[in-house]
Amino acid sequence: MVDGKEIERLRTLKGWTQDELGEKVGVSGRFIGYLEKGTRKTDTDKIKLIADELGVLVDDLYKKDSA
C-alpha cells in the first residue's frame, strides 16, 4: 500500500501544496489529499508520476514491512 504520510512529507519538503503536486501529475489536489490520508488507492502509473515529481523511487512511496 502507498505510504501517504511519506508522500505528504516529501511534498511539503518541496514546499508544494496538494494542488501543486496534483497539477504536476494530472490529478486534483483533493485526490492527493485522499492518497495522503490513505482513503484512496491509485494505479502504478500515477504512483510513478508522483515519485518522479518528488524525485524518489516508486519503492520509496510504499509502506515498509516492519520485520
Buried (B, 14 or more C-beta within 10 A) or exposed (E): EBBBEBBBEBBEEEEBEBEBBBBBBEBEBEBBBBBBEEEBEBEEEBBBBBBEBBEBEBEBBBEEEEE
